[in-house]
Amino acid sequence: MARRCLIIANQHYQDPGFAELPGAAEDAVALSDVLAQTDIGGFEVTVVRDAGALAFRRSIESFFQHADREDLLWLHLSCHGMKNRDNRLFLVATDTERDFLASTGIDSTFISDQVESSRSRQVVVFLDCCYSGAYSRGLRTRSAADSVDVAEAFDGKGRIVITASNALQFSHESMTTSRAAAQPSIFTQAIVQGLATGDADLDLDGRISAGELYDYIYREVRTQLPNQTPTRSVSSAEGTILLAHNARVGASKLPAELVKTSLSPLGWQRIGVLHELENLLGSRREDIRRAAEDLLAQLAADPDRTVSAQARALWFGRGLGELPVPAAVESWADGGHPIGIDFGTTNSAVAVYVGDECRVLPNEFGNRTTPSVAALTADGDWLVGERAKNQAVTNAARTFSAIKLRLGSGWSTEVDGRRLTAEDIAGVILRHLVRDAERALQAGIHQVTLTVPAYFGLPERRALVESAEKAGLTVQRVLTEPNAAALAYGLAKGTDEQIVMVLDLGGGTFDVSLIELGFSPDRPDSPGNLVIASVLATSGDNHLGGEDWDTRIADWLMTRFETAHGIDLRADAAALRRLREAAERAKIELSAARQTAISVPYLAAGLSLDEQLSRGHFEHLTADLLTRIKIPIEAVLRDSGTALEDVDEVLLVGGASRMPAIGGLVTELTGTAPRRGLIPDGVALGASIQAAVLRGHARDTLLSDAVPWSLGIRIQDGTFAKLIERNTTIPTKRSELFTTVEDNQTSLQLHVFQGEEDDVSRNLQLATVTLTGIERARRGVPRIEVTFDIDANTTVHVTAKDLANGNVKWVVIDAEAARAVALFDPHAAVARLASGPPPKL
């Protein structure tokens, strides 16, 4: 018996009457990933993207006509749906003409005929399109009632149709009501989540039936969009159609609800399970006691330290002997999974290196990215990702986004008398990302490689490490985002030596890195070609990102609304957030369309906003932002001494770089189109490659990074003495001699700065080192050796040593040191040591 799946996902449409559906493409990716997993679905998946009417029909006809009697067939259609005047549903192909549905669309009766004529006795059809419920009702009038027996093994000729919506309910809208958001629809999200997490196994028997999956989809969709109603119709079904296995839960002697709660993402719920297990450990039935012990052992290895500590205390308190080590913990002891995290301003992703390949791990909803948003509820619980984003309008004061841009700045806020720093909130988000990744891997995660914008300074980098430590993680390496993307590109490129320029335009930052990729021939200890990535130069703008383009649209909308209605929305937090969401949707839509309609109902005082924005006007509103893109590009070429014509490839990274104007600028400058293939996964994948290198899993990649800012100290005339020039390859170490500026001076202060300006006051002060015990002498006589030592993580050790008596003082520049710098004391100043012998006393 074969298990076969056909997914048709139509994103692009030739008729402008049909909006783009970027979510449809993501439907195919997310669904095919989970269905193909042998321990879940084990389906042979075929994906047809952007099918014209002829290809649409041929794919479906071939799929059903080549099936055998025992095959299980899963058909998933993700596209527009449209009804004609006779209320007949037509599925929309990429070349369907809105005014000629009968001749260019796919009549729903064609699907019905193919289903009915198939030899397979097990067919499940999922329709993710508007008006799809009308199709299921039409099929039901010719068949059995809306029910299916889920108690017995399948026996009979079964047809089940599950649909996203019974009306024009915008089945492809995301949870932020964005039709153009590049993420799966809520309907498909529910399918992926139910299968990936096992939550659709409602009776926890280890199997997921079509009936259980529908019940789960219905509950999840109605929870998020109450006006959208998934439907189901059943024809000639006897028994259960089993679609998938629950990889996380097998048969258990414990209550189903208890086992399910032990898998909850909420720590306090898992602690509640421990209290129930304490009772079950005293059961008279040996099988129940054994099952309780097994579950307790799993919780003893829980990634939440509070849960694991209580579980271990219960285990040893009941005298159960030596605690067994789960397989996941044993594998971690042997090196574990190389994990890379792309902590983004807008979205974040986690990737793992397995074998010789990398893959992005799905979150709890089956998505490849998670919004970098956290919210504190009135009960004091944290919501992260989609859940936090969904309630942002009603809980604006307690919802935090773009927190990455506040790292290392000393920013903090107070909520319910509780002081929260940017590092605290980032730690909450990172902890959530790791929890989702652990569930996907079924293994613990303790060490990670993190990515940062290339132009992040030392305080920001160290602040991110601090955030990870708050999440219970150990950071192996901090890798810049363009370098990570270059690693992902270089691993798949081949053997040609190249100079690549990586433009990383994310939600809040813009970086440019010029990287030289080299490839050495086979080596005995490194199968394949050795990828050598050397950073030639780095530049960027930490205050330029996709949100700036959103802001321009939002400001334009506010002005238009004020002109039309005389109402200034700038003081209305809820209205501002809705406007920004509308602006982000418009920006995304204008990446594929020449014009977009922006509609925000009941924005203020019962008044709605309805505007049309063309791509040309959008680019006019943001022309100065595009000009700012050129400045770092020119800087890296100048710093590296590279001519533009010597750049072989330009790689675009970051979601905001999808905008056509960015690609147009690159083409204008270089004469060739840039590569966008690394969006949106390239950074996370590159981070996992670097993690694999550090773990010894991959020996075919070497990365030579560079420091993005010059580092040095202040001297007595207020100028900046650079010890480490920007774009110096790291790790590196540099020493220089300094001396006193006053007679009999017994101490001096080293004020460490980061920046490029000769006037030190225009640079960023990072730390202060005070050296005391200098022997009294005339100024210029003492010899003080100052050393800057930078490791591969861009952690800086600054040392001051009196060569006369060996006194040494040092500081490690981290986030705390950068926030707690001392004021300059002119009586403890330092000067460069003059050339030649020191002056005589």
Summary of the structure (lengths in Angstrom):
residues: 841
radius of gyration: 30.3
end to end distance: 97.2
largest distance: 109.8
contacts: 2976
relative contact order: 0.07
helix: 36%
strand: 27%
